[in-house]
Amino acid sequence: VPGRNRWLHADHLPAQGIVRRTFFLGGQGRANAPRSDGLLVSQPGKFAADRYIHDPRDPIRADATIDGRKVLRFGPQDVTKQLQRRDVLTYSTEPLQEALTLLGNASLSLYVETDVPDTDFMALLEDVAPDGSAVRLGSGWAGVLRTRYRNGPARLETMRPGETTLLRINLLEIGHTLQRQHRLRVSIFSSAFPFISVNPNTGEDIATDASPPRIARQTILHGDSYPSALTIEILTADDAEEFKTKATKN
């Protein structure tokens, strides 16, 4: 478990002491990086809508330049520079008053609107240090949902432009301990090239699509009527000690 720097052992997951916790998206509708007002809060707040423009011809890069080469790296890594764009929305907790251990599944429920028939929504979790640096959590690069497959791979359904739709993005399993005064953050965007091919937003068959890419105007709704939320599985403090004892015995 990064952040705790040790192995935790259990006979099965979810183990005793792992509980689900929900953070609702909040803010005043200005969650665009780098000066985001987006929040992760315990209860839904007043209605607000965050918007960004996704241009498939200018995708967010999932790779980084290392020694002059573009490299796609997995696992925890600093993504501070990659996410300093207006087409990224970020939502953060307040600085933590005690350490928080994520140990299990994370998922994101989003109420969205778009003006194109098909597009992508992606999300990743980050550990944000007091100095503002952000380390991406998890073993992959991001949770990804291509909206035409939002109801499963066997049901291809395009979006209705302007219609509010509930999407669920699976961020898979994460084990990580955030230290005191760090913040948990979720970032939302619509491209991560070359981790996943860029969606041209046309709604046409990807294999034969010859139409020019379409710019997508994306909207994330949150608040009482549209409770967009992040759900995570965390390890409670008491059971963290129980896991520690088991790890020592092994």
VEXDREN-2710 file (C-alpha; in Angstrom, 1 decimal):
% VEXDREN-2710
k/r/px/py/pz
1/VAL/0.0/0.0/0.0
2/PRO/1.8/3.2/-1.2
3/GLY/1.8/5.9/1.5
4/ARG/1.9/3.2/4.2
5/ASN/4.9/1.5/2.5
6/ARG/3.9/-2.0/3.6
7/TRP/2.0/-5.1/2.4
8/LEU/-1.4/-5.6/4.0
9/HIS/-2.7/-9.2/4.1
10/ALA/-6.3/-10.5/4.2
11/ASP/-8.0/-13.8/3.4
12/HIS/-10.5/-12.0/1.1
13/LEU/-11.7/-8.6/0.0
14/PRO/-13.6/-6.6/1.0
15/ALA/-12.3/-7.6/4.5
16/GLN/-13.7/-6.7/7.8
17/GLY/-13.1/-3.0/8.5
18/ILE/-13.3/-1.9/4.9
19/VAL/-16.3/0.5/4.6
20/ARG/-17.7/2.5/1.7
21/ARG/-17.6/6.3/1.8
22/THR/-19.2/8.7/-0.6
23/PHE/-18.0/12.2/-1.5
24/PHE/-20.3/14.4/-3.5
25/LEU/-19.1/16.8/-6.2
26/GLY/-19.5/20.4/-5.1
27/GLY/-18.4/23.9/-6.0
28/GLN/-19.8/27.0/-7.7
29/GLY/-19.4/25.9/-11.3
30/ARG/-15.7/26.8/-11.8
31/ALA/-14.0/23.5/-11.4
32/ASN/-11.7/23.9/-14.4
33/ALA/-8.0/23.5/-13.8
34/PRO/-5.7/25.1/-12.7
35/ARG/-7.8/27.4/-10.5
36/SER/-10.6/25.0/-9.7
37/ASP/-13.2/25.6/-7.0
38/GLY/-14.4/22.0/-7.3
39/LEU/-14.9/20.2/-3.9
40/LEU/-15.5/16.7/-2.6
41/VAL/-18.0/17.0/0.2
42/SER/-20.0/14.8/2.6
43/GLN/-23.5/16.0/1.4
44/PRO/-24.8/17.4/-1.9
45/GLY/-24.8/21.2/-2.0
46/LYS/-26.6/23.7/-4.2
47/PHE/-27.0/23.0/-7.9
48/ALA/-24.1/23.9/-10.1
49/ALA/-22.8/23.0/-13.5
50/ASP/-19.1/22.7/-14.6
51/ARG/-18.3/22.9/-18.3
52/TYR/-15.3/22.3/-20.5
53/ILE/-14.7/22.0/-24.2
54/HIS/-13.1/18.8/-25.5
55/ASP/-11.2/19.1/-28.8
56/PRO/-10.2/15.7/-30.2
57/ARG/-7.4/17.4/-32.2
58/ASP/-5.8/18.6/-29.0
59/PRO/-6.0/15.6/-26.6
60/ILE/-4.7/15.4/-23.0
61/ARG/-1.5/13.3/-23.1
62/ALA/-1.2/10.2/-21.0
63/ASP/2.4/9.8/-21.8
64/ALA/5.3/12.0/-20.6
65/THR/8.6/13.0/-22.1
66/ILE/11.5/11.3/-20.4
67/ASP/15.1/11.7/-21.8
68/GLY/13.6/13.0/-25.0
69/ARG/11.2/10.1/-25.5
70/LYS/7.5/9.8/-25.0
71/VAL/6.8/7.1/-22.4
72/LEU/3.5/5.8/-21.1
73/ARG/4.0/4.9/-17.5
74/PHE/1.6/3.0/-15.2
75/GLY/1.2/3.0/-11.4
76/PRO/1.5/6.0/-9.1
77/GLN/3.2/9.0/-10.8
78/ASP/3.2/12.8/-10.7
79/VAL/0.6/14.1/-13.1
80/THR/0.6/17.7/-11.9
81/LYS/1.7/19.2/-15.3
82/GLN/-0.4/17.0/-17.5
83/LEU/-3.6/18.2/-15.8
84/GLN/-3.0/21.9/-15.8
85/ARG/-5.6/22.5/-18.6
86/ARG/-9.0/24.2/-18.8
87/ASP/-10.5/21.0/-20.3
88/VAL/-9.8/19.2/-17.0
89/LEU/-12.3/19.5/-14.0
90/THR/-10.9/18.8/-10.5
91/TYR/-12.7/18.2/-7.2
92/SER/-10.8/18.0/-3.9
93/THR/-11.4/17.3/-0.3
94/GLU/-10.2/19.8/2.3
95/PRO/-6.8/18.9/3.8
96/LEU/-7.2/15.6/5.7
97/GLN/-7.1/15.9/9.5
98/GLU/-6.0/12.2/9.7
99/ALA/-4.5/9.7/7.4
100/LEU/-6.9/8.0/5.0
101/THR/-6.3/4.5/3.5
102/LEU/-8.1/3.6/0.3
103/LEU/-8.3/-0.2/0.0
104/GLY/-10.8/-1.5/-2.5
105/ASN/-12.9/-0.3/-5.4
106/ALA/-13.5/3.3/-6.4
107/SER/-16.3/4.5/-8.8
108/LEU/-17.7/7.7/-10.0
109/SER/-21.3/8.6/-10.8
110/LEU/-21.7/11.6/-13.0
111/TYR/-24.8/13.5/-14.3
112/VAL/-23.6/14.8/-17.7
113/GLU/-24.7/16.6/-20.8
114/THR/-22.9/16.8/-24.1
115/ASP/-23.7/18.2/-27.6
116/VAL/-22.3/15.3/-29.6
117/PRO/-23.7/11.8/-30.2
118/ASP/-20.7/10.0/-28.7
119/THR/-17.8/11.0/-26.5
120/ASP/-15.5/9.8/-23.7
121/PHE/-15.5/10.7/-20.0
122/MET/-12.4/9.8/-18.0
123/ALA/-11.5/10.1/-14.4
124/LEU/-8.5/9.5/-12.1
125/LEU/-7.9/9.8/-8.4
126/GLU/-4.9/11.7/-7.0
127/ASP/-3.1/12.3/-3.8
128/VAL/-2.4/16.0/-3.6
129/ALA/0.4/17.1/-1.3
130/PRO/0.4/20.4/0.6
131/ASP/2.8/21.8/-2.1
132/GLY/0.2/21.1/-4.8
133/SER/1.9/18.2/-6.5
134/ALA/-0.5/15.4/-7.5
135/VAL/0.3/11.7/-7.6
136/ARG/-2.1/9.6/-9.7
137/LEU/-3.4/6.5/-7.8
138/GLY/-4.1/3.0/-9.2
139/SER/-2.3/0.7/-11.5
140/GLY/-3.8/1.8/-14.8
141/TRP/-3.9/5.3/-16.2
142/ALA/-7.5/6.4/-15.8
143/GLY/-11.1/5.1/-15.5
144/VAL/-12.6/5.3/-19.0
145/LEU/-16.2/5.3/-20.3
146/ARG/-17.0/5.6/-24.0
147/THR/-20.6/6.8/-23.8
148/ARG/-22.0/4.7/-26.6
149/TYR/-21.2/1.7/-24.4
150/ARG/-22.6/3.2/-21.1
151/ASN/-25.2/0.4/-20.8
152/GLY/-22.8/-2.4/-21.7
153/PRO/-20.7/-3.5/-24.7
154/ALA/-23.7/-5.4/-26.2
155/ARG/-25.9/-2.3/-26.3
156/LEU/-24.6/0.5/-28.5
157/GLU/-26.5/3.7/-27.7
158/THR/-25.5/7.2/-28.9
159/MET/-26.1/10.2/-26.7
160/ARG/-29.0/12.6/-27.1
161/PRO/-27.4/16.1/-27.3
162/GLY/-28.5/18.3/-24.4
163/GLU/-30.1/15.4/-22.5
164/THR/-28.9/14.8/-18.9
165/THR/-27.5/11.3/-18.6
166/LEU/-26.2/9.4/-15.5
167/LEU/-22.9/7.7/-16.2
168/ARG/-20.8/5.4/-14.0
169/ILE/-17.1/5.2/-14.4
170/ASN/-15.2/2.3/-12.6
171/LEU/-11.8/3.4/-11.3
172/LEU/-11.1/-0.2/-10.3
173/GLU/-9.2/-1.3/-7.1
174/ILE/-6.9/1.1/-5.4
175/GLY/-4.7/0.7/-2.3
176/HIS/-3.1/3.9/-1.0
177/THR/-2.7/5.9/2.2
178/LEU/-3.0/9.6/2.1
179/GLN/-1.2/11.4/4.9
180/ARG/-2.5/14.2/7.1
181/GLN/-2.8/17.6/5.3
182/HIS/-3.0/15.9/1.9
183/ARG/-6.1/16.1/-0.2
184/LEU/-8.0/13.4/-2.2
185/ARG/-8.8/14.7/-5.7
186/VAL/-10.7/13.4/-8.6
187/SER/-10.1/14.8/-12.1
188/ILE/-12.5/14.5/-15.0
189/PHE/-11.7/15.0/-18.7
190/SER/-12.3/13.4/-22.1
191/SER/-9.0/12.2/-23.6
192/ALA/-5.9/10.4/-22.5
193/PHE/-3.8/9.7/-25.6
194/PRO/-2.2/7.2/-26.3
195/PHE/-3.6/5.3/-23.3
196/ILE/-6.8/5.2/-25.3
197/SER/-7.6/6.2/-28.8
198/VAL/-9.1/9.7/-29.1
199/ASN/-12.9/9.7/-29.7
200/PRO/-13.7/11.9/-32.7
201/ASN/-17.2/12.5/-31.1
202/THR/-19.0/11.8/-34.4
203/GLY/-21.0/8.8/-33.2
204/GLU/-20.0/6.9/-36.4
205/ASP/-18.3/3.5/-36.5
206/ILE/-14.8/4.0/-35.2
207/ALA/-13.3/1.6/-37.8
208/THR/-14.7/3.3/-40.9
209/ASP/-15.3/6.9/-39.7
210/ALA/-13.9/9.3/-42.2
211/SER/-15.7/12.4/-40.9
212/PRO/-13.8/15.3/-39.4
213/PRO/-13.6/15.2/-35.6
214/ARG/-16.2/17.2/-33.7
215/ILE/-15.6/19.5/-30.7
216/ALA/-17.7/18.5/-27.7
217/ARG/-19.1/20.8/-25.1
218/GLN/-19.2/18.8/-21.9
219/THR/-21.2/19.6/-18.8
220/ILE/-21.0/18.0/-15.3
221/LEU/-24.1/18.6/-13.1
222/HIS/-23.9/18.3/-9.3
223/GLY/-25.9/19.3/-6.2
224/ASP/-29.2/18.2/-4.7
225/SER/-31.0/17.3/-7.9
226/TYR/-28.0/15.8/-9.6
227/PRO/-25.9/14.1/-6.9
228/SER/-22.7/13.3/-8.9
229/ALA/-20.5/11.5/-6.4
230/LEU/-17.3/9.5/-5.9
231/THR/-17.6/6.3/-3.9
232/ILE/-14.5/4.7/-2.4
233/GLU/-13.7/1.8/-0.1
234/ILE/-11.5/2.7/2.9
235/LEU/-9.9/0.9/5.8
236/THR/-10.9/2.2/9.2
237/ALA/-8.2/3.1/11.7
238/ASP/-9.0/0.2/14.2
239/ASP/-8.7/-2.4/11.5
240/ALA/-5.6/-0.9/10.1
241/GLU/-3.9/-2.0/13.3
242/GLU/-5.4/-5.5/12.8
243/PHE/-4.0/-5.7/9.3
244/LYS/-0.6/-4.5/10.6
245/THR/-0.5/-7.3/13.2
246/LYS/-1.4/-9.9/10.5
247/ALA/1.3/-8.5/8.2
248/THR/3.9/-8.8/11.0
249/LYS/3.0/-12.4/11.7
250/ASN/3.4/-13.3/8.0
END
